[in-house]
């Protein structure tokens, strides 16, 4: 039992010394905070980034949103160790604006109704 524990400890120690490769790592997830952009259901964001030959573009396979800057940015990369590209994130105008609530929903928030006290308490 002690020999097996010593062997596992030795393997863990050697694994800790194994250097991680530097540079681009194809097919490797970039790490925490990144999500797959191209999934079975389709593409989440159309964000084109340049490939190795600079004249060609591809849709970023991994994306992240940077909320820490003064203006939120959408970040895209090919894989771990590759350059990260950014573009500003902004809301798109609604072509067909509509009321936030219909008339039945507005009724719940109307003043001096029999249920007003219950609604105020629930909110």
Secondary structure, 3 states (H helix, E strand, C coil): CHHHHHHHHHHHHHHHHCCCCCCCECCCCCCCCCEECEECCEECCCCEEECCCCCCEEECCEEEEECCCCCCEEEEECCECCCCEEEECCCCCCCCCCCCCCHHHHHHCCCCCCCHHHHHHHC
